[in-house]
Amino acid sequence: MDRISAIRNVEDALRAFENGEADLADTERRVAAVLRTYATEFDGDDDVFRAIGEEPVDGRVVVAPSAPAARERVLALSGIDASGAGETDSSNDLTVDKNDAVPEFEVERVVDLV
C-alpha cells in the first residue's frame, strides 16, 4: 500500500465516523489496520524493524536504513539516549533516570506485523 492509498483509507474511516456509520472503536481499528498494512508493505529506501527485549522498548516498530540506525531510533523514541542518560518521553510519560541502564534488546526486520 502506498502513502496515497493509506491516506485515502484513513479518510474513508474518518468519513464513516463523521457520518455516524462507525463508532470510535471501529474507526480506531480501521486506522490501525491501515497503518499496519502500510508499515508491512513499506516500500521506501529504508526497512521496518521491531525491537525485541526489555521494557520500555520491547515491541516498538520503526523505519530505518539499517539495524544500528533502528536501534538508535527505538531508544530515541523511548526517551532514552544511547549513553543511558534519562529523558522524559511526552507520548507515554516515561522517565528514565540517568542511573538506569539502557534496556537490552535486539532489532529485527519486520516481515509481518500481525
Secondary structure, DSSP 8 states (H G I E B T S, - for coil): --HHHHHHHHHHHHHHHHTTSS-HHHHHHHHHHHHHHHHHT--SSSEEEEEEESTTTTT-EEEESSHHHHHHHHHHHTTB-TTS-B-EETTTTEE--TTS----EEEEE-S---
